[in-house]
Amino acid sequence: MKTMALLLIAILTLNGSGFALQTGDAKQAAKAKAEVQKRGVGERSRVRVSLRDGTEVKGYISKVEENSFDVTDKKSGKAVAVSYNDVNKVKGPGLSKPAQVFIVVGVFVGVAAAVFLALLPKT
């Protein structure tokens, strides 16, 4: 009887953790699908897609389907079908917002320093 109860507990525990992993994967796939649909289709919808295997696909979204989407390289014209389940992250083509802010602040500080040095009295 104890063995049966322990076996039942082990099965339920392992089954529950497997379900949690599937749910996380499903959430990630749904997030990727929403991001792709938000960006739309066409040469102006350029993306960088990070895949779970560590590779990255660059290009524009040329086709959106229920379980996958195509990213076409503008230079070669080669289309790569990407499953939503394989996506780690979908990003735009440019720099991230923090990088853009850092550049703007750096330019502002540089200009302010140049103006300050130009206004110093010369002795």
C-alpha positions as CSV (number, residue, x, y, z in Angstrom):
1,M,0.0,0.0,0.0
2,K,2.8,2.4,0.9
3,T,4.6,1.5,-2.3
4,M,1.5,2.3,-4.3
5,A,1.1,5.6,-2.6
6,L,4.7,6.6,-3.2
7,L,4.5,5.5,-6.8
8,L,1.4,7.6,-7.3
9,I,3.0,10.7,-5.7
10,A,6.1,10.3,-7.9
11,I,4.0,10.0,-11.1
12,L,1.9,13.1,-10.2
13,T,5.0,15.1,-9.3
14,L,6.9,14.3,-12.5
15,N,3.8,14.9,-14.6
16,G,3.2,18.3,-12.9
17,S,6.8,19.5,-13.7
18,G,6.5,18.4,-17.3
19,F,3.3,20.3,-17.6
20,A,4.9,23.4,-16.2
21,L,7.7,23.2,-18.8
22,Q,5.2,22.9,-21.6
23,T,3.3,25.8,-20.3
24,G,6.4,28.0,-20.3
25,D,7.2,26.9,-23.8
26,A,3.6,27.7,-24.9
27,K,3.8,31.1,-23.3
28,Q,7.1,31.9,-25.1
29,A,5.7,30.7,-28.4
30,A,2.6,32.9,-27.9
31,K,4.7,35.9,-27.0
32,A,6.8,35.4,-30.2
33,K,3.7,35.0,-32.3
34,A,2.2,38.2,-30.9
35,E,5.4,40.1,-31.6
36,V,5.6,38.8,-35.2
37,Q,1.9,39.7,-35.8
38,K,2.5,43.2,-34.3
39,R,5.3,43.8,-36.7
40,G,3.4,42.7,-39.7
41,V,4.6,41.4,-43.1
42,G,6.7,43.2,-45.7
43,E,10.2,44.5,-46.4
44,R,9.7,47.3,-43.7
45,S,9.1,44.7,-41.0
46,R,12.8,43.9,-40.4
47,V,13.7,41.6,-37.5
48,R,16.4,39.8,-35.7
49,V,15.1,36.5,-34.4
50,S,17.1,34.6,-31.7
51,L,16.4,30.9,-31.7
52,R,16.6,28.5,-28.8
53,D,19.6,26.7,-30.4
54,G,21.6,29.9,-30.2
55,T,21.5,30.9,-33.8
56,E,20.1,34.2,-35.1
57,V,18.0,34.9,-38.2
58,K,18.0,38.4,-39.8
59,G,15.8,39.8,-42.4
60,Y,12.2,40.8,-42.9
61,I,9.0,38.9,-42.2
62,S,7.7,37.7,-45.5
63,K,4.9,35.3,-44.4
64,V,3.0,34.6,-41.2
65,E,1.2,31.3,-40.6
66,E,-0.6,29.7,-37.7
67,N,2.5,27.8,-36.4
68,S,5.4,29.5,-38.1
69,F,6.6,32.5,-40.0
70,D,9.2,33.2,-42.7
71,V,12.1,35.5,-42.4
72,T,13.6,36.5,-45.8
73,D,17.2,37.8,-46.1
74,K,17.0,41.0,-48.2
75,K,20.4,40.5,-49.9
76,S,20.1,36.9,-50.9
77,G,16.3,36.6,-51.1
78,K,16.5,33.3,-49.1
79,A,13.5,32.6,-46.9
80,V,13.8,30.7,-43.6
81,A,10.8,29.2,-42.0
82,V,10.8,29.7,-38.2
83,S,8.5,27.8,-35.9
84,Y,7.1,29.9,-33.0
85,N,8.2,27.1,-30.6
86,D,11.9,27.6,-31.7
87,V,11.9,31.3,-31.0
88,N,13.7,32.7,-28.0
89,K,13.3,36.4,-28.8
90,V,12.1,38.7,-31.6
91,K,13.9,42.0,-31.9
92,G,13.9,45.0,-34.2
93,P,16.8,45.6,-36.5
94,G,18.4,48.5,-34.7
95,L,19.9,49.2,-31.3
96,S,18.0,48.7,-28.1
97,K,16.4,51.6,-26.3
98,P,19.1,51.7,-23.5
99,A,21.8,51.8,-26.1
100,Q,20.1,54.7,-28.0
101,V,19.7,56.6,-24.7
102,F,23.3,56.0,-23.8
103,I,24.4,57.4,-27.2
104,V,22.2,60.5,-27.0
105,V,23.5,61.2,-23.4
106,G,27.1,60.7,-24.5
107,V,26.7,63.1,-27.4
108,F,25.0,65.7,-25.1
109,V,27.8,65.4,-22.5
110,G,30.4,65.8,-25.3
111,V,28.8,68.9,-26.7
112,A,28.3,70.4,-23.3
113,A,32.0,69.8,-22.5
114,A,33.1,71.4,-25.8
115,V,31.0,74.4,-25.1
116,F,32.3,74.7,-21.6
117,L,35.9,74.5,-22.7
118,A,35.2,77.1,-25.5
119,L,33.8,79.5,-23.0
120,L,36.7,79.3,-20.5
121,P,38.7,82.5,-20.3
122,K,42.1,82.1,-22.0
123,T,45.0,83.2,-19.9
